[in-house]
Amino acid sequence: MLDLDHFKSFNDAHGHAGGVRVLQIFSALMLECFRGEDIATRVGGEEFAVLLPRATKSEALVAVERFRCLLADSTMLLKDGQELTITVSIGLAVSRRPSTPLDELMKRADAGLYRAKREDRNRTVMASDDQSSNAT
């Protein structure tokens, strides 16, 4: 689960056109960073989900961290010449059991996401199989 940090404040300050531009940049980087078999979707507002089929725990962590860092290193130029940095908070859940229901994985990833947001944002929190979390 991924959530654009402070998106509502940005959208309020810079209008919907600015918010759309942020979403375009975010989406373009998702296409660049994730594999063709990965499934990305907008869950609502500034929240997204990415399913990484057949990725190991370490591969999934590398993929989302690469995306998070690339996004944080990108800048968006506003009409007034101001540069904006966009960051994302991420909750990551992995299952070794193919039978794990998707809603369970999303619930665990969402818990990690909210922990990342409480811990100053722009970070990834890995939820372990037993639903305890470790920050990375």
Backbone bond lengths (Angstrom), bond angles and torsions (degrees), N, CA, C in turn:
res aa  C-N    CA-C-N  psi(-1)  N-CA   C-N-CA  omega(-1)  CA-C   N-CA-C  phi
1 M - - - 1.440 - - 1.526 107.27 -
2 L 1.320 116.32 134.56 1.466 122.63 -178.31 1.528 108.67 -127.35
3 D 1.319 115.66 139.81 1.455 120.92 179.70 1.525 108.94 -136.04
4 L 1.335 116.22 122.16 1.462 120.43 177.76 1.522 109.21 -64.64
5 D 1.317 116.04 126.12 1.469 120.98 -177.63 1.524 111.17 -70.82
6 H 1.310 115.74 129.68 1.475 124.11 174.23 1.530 113.26 58.50
7 F 1.325 116.91 29.07 1.464 120.03 -177.44 1.531 112.46 -63.29
8 K 1.323 116.97 -41.85 1.464 119.46 -178.71 1.527 110.85 -61.05
9 S 1.321 117.56 -42.50 1.472 121.08 178.46 1.525 110.56 -62.96
10 F 1.329 116.40 -42.79 1.468 120.02 178.50 1.523 110.19 -62.65
11 N 1.327 116.42 -46.86 1.458 121.28 -178.92 1.530 110.74 -60.85
12 D 1.332 116.98 -40.80 1.468 121.10 178.29 1.528 110.96 -65.01
13 A 1.325 116.88 -39.95 1.470 121.27 -176.28 1.531 112.98 -77.99
14 H 1.326 117.43 -33.46 1.467 120.80 -172.18 1.525 113.87 -115.52
15 G 1.307 117.52 2.55 1.459 120.80 176.99 1.513 113.11 82.51
16 H 1.315 114.04 168.94 1.461 119.87 -177.17 1.522 112.95 -65.88
17 A 1.321 117.81 -31.71 1.467 120.23 178.21 1.534 109.85 -62.45
18 G 1.335 116.74 -41.45 1.465 120.42 176.40 1.515 111.25 -64.76
19 G 1.335 116.60 -40.69 1.460 120.91 178.06 1.517 111.89 -63.51
20 V 1.318 116.23 -40.45 1.469 120.48 177.41 1.521 109.88 -62.89
21 R 1.322 117.20 -40.49 1.470 120.99 179.19 1.529 110.75 -62.30
22 V 1.330 117.21 -41.71 1.469 121.32 177.04 1.533 109.60 -60.50
23 L 1.321 116.68 -44.89 1.469 120.60 179.79 1.525 111.46 -64.29
24 Q 1.335 117.34 -35.36 1.467 120.72 177.49 1.530 110.78 -65.62
25 I 1.325 116.67 -45.21 1.471 120.86 178.76 1.523 110.08 -62.74
26 F 1.319 116.24 -46.08 1.458 122.72 179.36 1.531 110.23 -57.76
27 S 1.329 117.14 -48.00 1.466 121.79 -178.44 1.528 111.90 -65.19
28 A 1.324 117.02 -40.84 1.470 120.68 178.78 1.524 110.54 -62.25
29 L 1.319 117.50 -41.00 1.464 120.46 179.01 1.527 111.21 -69.20
30 M 1.332 117.02 -33.04 1.466 119.52 175.98 1.527 109.83 -62.47
31 L 1.330 116.89 -44.05 1.465 120.53 178.77 1.523 111.28 -62.03
32 E 1.309 116.20 -36.26 1.469 121.59 -179.14 1.529 112.00 -72.39
33 C 1.314 117.40 -36.29 1.469 121.16 -170.42 1.521 115.28 -91.34
34 F 1.320 116.85 -32.80 1.461 118.50 -174.76 1.517 111.06 -97.23
35 R 1.331 115.70 158.29 1.455 122.39 -176.68 1.528 110.79 -73.64
36 G 1.322 116.11 160.99 1.459 121.15 178.87 1.516 113.77 -61.00
37 E 1.332 117.40 -29.12 1.464 120.85 -179.44 1.526 112.47 -83.62
38 D 1.318 118.39 -12.68 1.458 121.67 179.48 1.528 109.65 -72.24
39 I 1.305 115.62 149.09 1.466 121.40 -177.03 1.520 108.28 -116.41
40 A 1.322 116.23 118.50 1.469 121.82 179.22 1.520 108.82 -116.02
41 T 1.321 115.47 140.33 1.455 119.91 179.41 1.526 110.08 -147.49
42 R 1.301 114.99 150.77 1.458 120.98 173.90 1.524 107.09 -86.75
43 V 1.318 116.14 121.18 1.455 121.78 -178.16 1.527 109.68 -82.59
44 G 1.320 116.12 -35.06 1.459 120.91 178.91 1.509 109.58 163.84
45 G 1.315 116.52 146.67 1.464 120.63 177.71 1.506 111.65 52.00
46 E 1.333 115.47 -113.59 1.458 121.91 -178.37 1.526 111.82 -108.79
47 E 1.334 117.10 17.50 1.456 121.38 -177.00 1.525 110.53 -108.92
48 F 1.331 114.82 136.00 1.463 122.69 -177.52 1.525 109.47 -130.91
49 A 1.322 115.59 159.85 1.458 121.84 173.67 1.524 107.99 -129.81
50 V 1.330 115.80 143.16 1.464 121.53 175.82 1.520 107.40 -130.22
51 L 1.315 116.00 128.41 1.452 122.52 175.32 1.527 107.10 -103.75
52 L 1.333 116.12 125.89 1.462 122.40 -177.93 1.535 108.56 -113.30
53 P 1.340 117.70 81.42 1.462 119.83 -176.29 1.525 111.60 -62.38
54 R 1.311 114.40 139.93 1.467 123.26 176.19 1.530 113.91 63.33
55 A 1.316 118.73 12.33 1.470 120.14 176.19 1.528 108.52 -84.01
56 T 1.316 115.81 138.13 1.459 119.26 173.51 1.527 108.73 -73.60
57 K 1.308 115.56 169.84 1.464 120.49 178.31 1.530 110.64 -57.47
58 S 1.322 116.77 -45.82 1.470 119.60 -178.78 1.526 111.43 -69.37
59 E 1.335 117.93 -38.07 1.469 120.27 177.30 1.526 111.29 -63.93
60 A 1.333 116.45 -41.59 1.468 120.17 179.11 1.522 110.46 -64.46
61 L 1.316 116.61 -43.15 1.472 120.08 179.91 1.524 110.91 -64.28
62 V 1.313 117.53 -43.09 1.470 120.97 177.79 1.531 110.26 -60.99
63 A 1.328 116.71 -43.47 1.468 120.72 -177.84 1.524 111.81 -63.18
64 V 1.334 116.95 -48.04 1.474 118.38 -177.36 1.520 111.43 -72.10
65 E 1.314 117.89 -33.80 1.472 120.36 177.61 1.525 110.93 -68.62
66 R 1.337 116.68 -38.92 1.465 119.95 176.21 1.529 109.48 -60.13
67 F 1.322 116.13 -44.63 1.466 120.63 178.66 1.527 110.84 -63.00
68 R 1.333 117.15 -47.81 1.468 121.23 -178.52 1.521 111.13 -59.16
69 C 1.309 117.25 -44.66 1.473 121.17 -178.71 1.529 111.54 -69.64
70 L 1.326 117.25 -41.03 1.460 120.01 178.17 1.528 110.73 -62.01
71 L 1.316 116.89 -42.35 1.460 120.72 178.45 1.530 110.48 -63.30
72 A 1.319 117.54 -45.89 1.469 121.53 -179.06 1.530 111.82 -64.53
73 D 1.337 116.87 -28.07 1.469 121.00 179.44 1.527 112.63 -84.92
74 S 1.326 116.60 -9.69 1.468 121.28 179.62 1.530 109.68 -86.81
75 T 1.308 115.82 148.51 1.458 119.65 174.68 1.523 108.98 -124.87
76 M 1.307 113.87 150.42 1.453 120.99 178.09 1.515 107.08 -115.42
77 L 1.316 116.66 129.44 1.455 121.31 179.76 1.525 108.93 -91.05
78 L 1.321 116.27 120.52 1.458 121.32 178.32 1.522 110.20 -83.07
79 K 1.331 117.05 165.63 1.461 121.68 -178.18 1.521 112.48 -58.22
80 D 1.337 116.80 -32.50 1.465 120.12 -179.00 1.525 112.78 -83.01
81 G 1.344 117.44 6.06 1.454 121.54 179.20 1.520 114.03 90.55
82 Q 1.318 117.00 -8.07 1.463 121.40 179.76 1.525 109.67 -71.20
83 E 1.335 115.97 138.76 1.462 120.76 176.51 1.516 109.25 -96.27
84 L 1.319 115.91 139.59 1.456 122.04 -178.66 1.520 109.38 -123.26
85 T 1.313 116.07 136.28 1.456 122.07 173.95 1.519 108.06 -102.58
86 I 1.306 116.32 135.78 1.452 122.92 -179.02 1.532 108.10 -110.35
87 T 1.328 116.37 134.13 1.464 119.49 176.51 1.527 109.35 -127.15
88 V 1.322 115.20 165.80 1.453 121.74 -177.65 1.524 109.42 -139.34
89 S 1.314 115.48 142.83 1.461 122.05 171.77 1.520 107.56 -102.77
90 I 1.349 115.86 141.46 1.464 120.23 -172.96 1.524 110.47 -133.29
91 G 1.312 115.63 134.85 1.456 122.62 169.80 1.520 107.65 -112.67
92 L 1.318 117.50 128.25 1.464 122.27 -174.09 1.526 109.75 -121.20
93 A 1.315 116.33 126.83 1.466 122.21 175.40 1.519 108.09 -123.80
94 V 1.322 115.66 139.18 1.460 122.09 -178.60 1.524 107.92 -129.38
95 S 1.312 116.51 143.56 1.458 120.73 175.70 1.512 109.40 -130.51
96 R 1.310 115.79 137.95 1.466 120.73 175.32 1.530 110.78 -86.67
97 R 1.341 116.49 -12.58 1.465 121.48 -178.30 1.526 110.00 -98.18
98 P 1.320 118.55 118.34 1.463 120.28 179.18 1.524 112.86 -62.88
99 S 1.336 116.86 -18.83 1.463 120.64 -177.72 1.538 112.93 -84.58
100 T 1.337 117.38 -1.45 1.468 119.65 179.89 1.528 109.07 -62.43
101 P 1.330 116.84 125.00 1.472 118.99 179.33 1.533 111.21 -62.77
102 L 1.321 114.72 140.86 1.455 120.66 -179.19 1.527 111.67 -58.62
103 D 1.331 117.21 -38.93 1.468 118.74 -179.31 1.525 111.90 -65.18
104 E 1.332 117.79 -29.82 1.470 120.47 175.58 1.529 110.39 -67.95
105 L 1.331 116.28 -44.83 1.468 120.23 177.96 1.531 110.71 -61.64
106 M 1.321 116.67 -42.76 1.465 120.11 -179.61 1.532 110.96 -65.87
107 K 1.316 116.98 -38.06 1.471 120.80 178.36 1.527 110.40 -63.35
108 R 1.332 117.01 -44.03 1.465 120.78 178.43 1.522 111.17 -66.37
109 A 1.343 116.74 -42.89 1.465 120.37 178.57 1.527 110.07 -63.61
110 D 1.317 117.31 -38.98 1.461 121.68 178.87 1.531 111.26 -63.40
111 A 1.327 116.73 -39.53 1.471 120.17 176.70 1.534 109.86 -62.69
112 G 1.332 116.95 -41.24 1.465 120.54 175.97 1.516 111.62 -64.00
113 L 1.320 116.55 -39.49 1.463 121.12 178.14 1.526 111.11 -59.90
114 Y 1.312 116.97 -47.64 1.466 118.94 -178.57 1.524 111.76 -68.09
115 R 1.319 116.58 -29.35 1.472 118.69 173.68 1.530 109.61 -67.55
116 A 1.319 117.92 -41.95 1.471 121.79 178.12 1.522 110.34 -60.08
117 K 1.323 116.82 -40.57 1.461 120.27 179.63 1.529 111.49 -68.04
118 R 1.329 117.30 -37.20 1.474 120.59 177.24 1.527 111.67 -68.26
119 E 1.327 116.39 -28.75 1.470 121.66 -176.82 1.517 111.67 -93.84
120 D 1.317 117.64 37.68 1.465 123.56 171.83 1.518 114.80 83.04
121 R 1.308 118.63 12.12 1.466 123.63 171.36 1.539 113.13 63.96
122 N 1.330 115.46 -176.27 1.465 123.36 -179.62 1.526 111.50 47.96
123 R 1.324 115.31 52.20 1.465 121.08 179.59 1.522 108.97 -155.12
124 T 1.324 114.61 166.52 1.457 122.28 175.42 1.511 108.50 -114.24
125 V 1.320 116.17 134.08 1.464 121.18 174.57 1.523 107.43 -118.83
126 M 1.327 115.16 123.98 1.462 122.47 179.67 1.524 108.81 -91.06
127 A 1.320 116.63 124.55 1.458 121.77 173.66 1.518 107.45 -91.36
128 S 1.317 117.81 126.23 1.467 120.18 -179.04 1.522 109.79 -78.51
129 D 1.323 116.18 171.27 1.461 121.34 -178.00 1.519 112.24 -60.40
130 D 1.346 117.09 -28.67 1.467 119.08 -180.00 1.517 112.45 -90.89
131 Q 1.308 116.79 14.37 1.457 126.17 175.98 1.523 113.94 71.89
132 S 1.342 119.04 7.16 1.460 118.57 167.98 1.501 106.79 -85.60
133 S 1.327 117.46 155.37 1.473 120.64 -173.01 1.506 111.26 -118.74
134 N 1.331 114.25 150.04 1.454 121.92 173.60 1.515 108.27 -130.57
135 A 1.318 117.65 128.84 1.464 120.85 179.90 1.514 109.53 -75.99
136 T 1.333 115.21 145.90 1.464 120.49 174.71 1.490 109.17 -127.84
